[in-house]
Amino acid sequence: MELTGQYRSIEDLPRVIPVFPLAGALLLPRCQLPLNIFEPRYLKMIDDTLRGSRIIGMVQPDGDEAIAASRNSDTKPPLHKIGCAGRLTSYAETGDGRVLITLTGIARFRIENELETMTPYRQVEVDWEPFSEDLVMGYGQEDVSRDRLLEILKEYLDTHGLQADWRTIKLSGNETLVNSLSIVSPYGPREKQALLEAPTLEDRNQMLIAITEQALQQASQSDKPIQ
């Protein structure tokens, strides 16, 4: 059984979870997100999570001012309502007090309410129901327009002089391909949030294609000589 396979239905997931607000970070089901934890409040969160459900919610601050405020441990900036929870599947301490962890995505959630707690980190009550299909591996991947995604990926890599492991890409299933490319894409917080909130895998695929096409168009315009 895969590491997150124990969550067969939303009833297997906790109603209250700790959240880690981080701008630009995207976690999606069955994908992995490495994190470098060093702030005391989040070190405490990791300690508590290891003794509990091992589930952490990744969510972005909502708006530019909220992103700036999120760097201040004394503030609680507003959060986007949609995030993605992951199971803590890797943990390593460093010699300088940091902790290196990996979260493996389980399912997205909608924040219903933030709790008033004594913990230094934030905890929220969540609704899993809108994203229950996230628990089904490969759900909707037969509808993905794979060929167009690979075309735009090749064009993007060629434009920026980058290389890719095409053998691995061709062997990847559609769910893994779309979600992994969404996570590693070099786009900003707004684009990452839009990719997260895309209702279906094909919606996310089409959004990723559109965002990349726009980026290529902007790159082409910036390369034109000034008249």
C-alpha positions in Angstrom: 0.0 0.0 0.0 1.3 3.5 -0.8 2.1 5.8 2.0 -1.2 7.7 1.7 -3.3 4.7 0.7 -4.7 4.4 4.2 -7.0 7.3 3.6 -9.8 5.6 1.6 -12.5 8.1 2.4 -12.9 11.5 3.9 -14.0 9.8 7.2 -10.4 8.7 7.6 -9.1 12.3 7.7 -9.2 14.6 10.8 -11.6 17.5 10.9 -9.0 19.8 12.5 -5.5 20.1 11.1 -2.5 22.4 11.6 -1.7 24.6 8.6 1.6 25.9 7.2 1.0 29.2 5.3 3.6 29.5 2.6 3.3 31.7 -0.5 4.2 30.0 -3.8 4.2 26.5 -2.4 2.0 24.0 -4.1 1.1 20.5 -2.8 -1.1 18.1 -4.8 -2.4 14.6 -4.1 0.3 11.9 -4.3 3.0 14.4 -5.0 5.8 15.3 -2.6 6.8 18.7 -1.2 10.2 19.0 0.6 10.3 21.7 3.3 13.0 23.3 5.3 11.6 24.1 8.8 13.4 26.5 11.0 10.9 28.9 12.7 10.1 27.9 16.3 6.4 27.9 15.8 6.6 25.4 12.9 9.2 23.3 14.7 6.6 22.9 17.4 4.0 22.1 14.8 6.2 19.3 13.4 6.8 17.9 16.9 3.1 17.8 17.7 2.2 16.4 14.2 4.6 13.5 14.7 2.8 12.6 17.9 -0.6 12.9 16.2 -2.1 12.4 12.8 1.1 13.3 10.8 -1.1 15.5 8.6 -0.3 19.1 7.8 -2.3 21.5 5.6 -0.4 23.6 3.1 -2.2 26.9 2.3 -1.2 30.2 0.8 -1.7 33.7 2.4 -4.4 35.5 0.5 -3.1 38.6 -1.2 0.2 40.5 -1.5 -0.2 42.2 1.9 -1.0 38.9 3.5 2.1 37.3 2.0 4.3 40.1 3.5 2.5 39.8 6.9 3.0 36.0 6.9 6.7 36.5 7.5 5.9 38.1 10.8 5.4 35.5 13.5 3.2 38.0 15.5 0.5 38.3 12.8 -2.2 36.1 11.3 -2.7 37.1 7.7 -5.8 36.0 5.9 -5.5 32.6 4.2 -6.9 31.3 0.9 -9.9 29.0 1.6 -8.5 26.1 -0.4 -5.4 24.2 0.5 -4.0 20.7 0.3 -3.1 18.4 3.1 -0.1 16.1 3.2 1.2 13.3 5.4 4.6 13.8 6.9 6.5 11.0 5.3 10.1 12.0 5.8 11.9 13.7 8.7 15.5 14.6 9.3 17.1 16.9 11.9 20.1 19.1 11.0 23.0 20.1 13.2 21.9 23.8 13.3 18.4 23.3 14.6 16.5 23.0 11.4 14.2 20.1 10.4 14.0 18.8 6.8 10.7 17.2 6.0 8.7 15.8 3.1 4.9 16.0 2.8 3.1 13.6 0.5 -0.1 15.0 -0.7 -3.4 13.4 0.3 -6.3 15.7 -0.6 -7.4 19.3 -0.9 -9.6 20.9 1.6 -11.8 24.0 2.2 -11.2 26.0 5.4 -14.5 26.4 7.3 -13.2 28.0 10.5 -9.9 28.9 12.2 -9.7 27.8 15.8 -8.6 29.9 18.7 -5.8 27.8 20.2 -2.9 28.0 22.6 -0.5 26.6 20.0 2.0 29.0 18.3 0.9 27.7 14.9 -2.5 28.0 13.3 -5.2 25.2 13.3 -8.3 25.1 11.2 -11.5 23.1 10.8 -11.8 21.8 7.3 -14.3 20.3 4.9 -12.9 17.5 2.7 -16.1 16.7 0.9 -15.7 19.0 -2.2 -12.4 17.2 -2.9 -13.2 13.6 -2.0 -12.2 12.4 -5.5 -8.6 13.5 -4.7 -8.4 10.2 -2.7 -8.9 8.2 -5.9 -5.5 7.6 -7.6 -5.6 8.6 -11.2 -9.1 10.0 -11.1 -9.9 11.8 -14.4 -6.5 11.2 -16.0 -8.0 9.5 -19.0 -9.5 12.9 -20.0 -6.1 14.7 -20.0 -4.9 16.3 -23.2 -1.4 14.9 -22.8 0.0 15.6 -26.3 -0.6 19.4 -26.1 0.9 19.5 -22.6 4.1 17.8 -23.9 4.2 20.1 -26.9 4.0 23.3 -24.7 6.5 21.8 -22.3 9.1 21.2 -25.0 8.5 24.7 -26.4 9.1 26.2 -22.9 12.2 24.2 -22.3 13.7 25.0 -25.8 12.9 28.7 -25.3 14.8 28.8 -22.0 17.6 26.4 -22.9 16.6 23.8 -20.4 16.7 20.0 -20.5 14.3 17.4 -19.3 14.4 13.6 -18.7 12.0 12.8 -21.5 12.2 9.0 -20.8 10.8 9.6 -17.3 8.2 12.0 -18.6 6.9 9.6 -21.2 6.6 6.8 -18.6 4.7 9.0 -16.2 1.0 8.7 -15.9 -1.2 11.7 -16.7 -2.0 12.4 -13.0 1.7 12.4 -12.1 2.7 14.4 -15.1 0.2 17.2 -14.7 0.5 17.5 -11.0 4.3 17.3 -10.9 4.7 19.9 -13.6 2.2 22.2 -11.8 4.3 21.9 -8.6 7.7 22.6 -10.3 6.4 25.3 -12.6 8.1 28.6 -12.1 4.9 30.6 -11.7 3.8 33.0 -8.9 1.4 32.5 -6.0 -1.7 33.5 -7.9 -1.0 31.0 -10.7 -0.2 28.3 -8.1 -3.4 28.9 -6.3 -5.4 28.7 -9.6 -3.7 25.4 -10.4 -4.6 24.1 -6.9 -8.2 25.1 -7.2 -8.8 23.7 -10.7 -11.8 21.4 -10.3 -10.5 18.4 -12.4 -7.2 17.1 -13.5 -7.9 18.2 -17.1 -8.9 21.6 -15.9 -5.5 21.9 -14.2 -3.8 20.6 -17.3 -5.6 23.2 -19.5 -4.8 26.0 -17.0 -1.1 24.9 -16.9 -1.0 25.0 -20.7 -2.6 28.4 -20.8 -0.3 29.9 -18.2 2.7 28.5 -20.0 1.5 29.8 -23.4 1.2 33.3 -21.8 4.7 33.1 -20.4 6.1 32.1 -23.8 4.3 35.0 -25.4 5.7 37.4 -22.9 9.2 36.0 -23.4 8.8 36.4 -27.1 7.7 40.0 -26.8 10.6 40.8 -24.4 13.1 39.4 -26.9 11.9 41.7 -29.7 14.3 44.6 -30.5 13.2 48.1 -29.5 12.2 50.1 -32.6 
